[in-house]
Amino acid sequence: MEYNPDQHSLKCPKCGHGMNEVSYGDITVDRCSHCLGLWFDTGEADQLKARWMGDAVDTGFADEGRKWDSVEDIACPRCHRDMEKTSDPKQPHIWYETCSEHGLFMDAGEFTDYKHETLMDRFRSMIRGAR
């Protein structure tokens, strides 16, 4: 759904469509209505990672999310400054964008992978490496 400030909490930094608030208990994140990427305000990703079934908010498929990896120059949906591309220190194959002041954006499927570190992730990290 195209971004409409009257209907959406934020504009997706990857595809430009509207983002809708989705809640898991007392944590509310923003999910894109088109690419299903997730915006986490500072600290929300770690809080949700620690919760049982917290990945339920990540309804997108990783294959679809990887299609958006090539999008460069991502702006923070809060302050509109360029976000830094980074990877998870424990799982360097997971690449996402961060704003030091406001939070981070993960493509569809990335949060589920981030939440569930496995032995296969360690092998995948050796192959793909850091961004």
Disulfide bonds with the S-S distance in Angstrom:
none
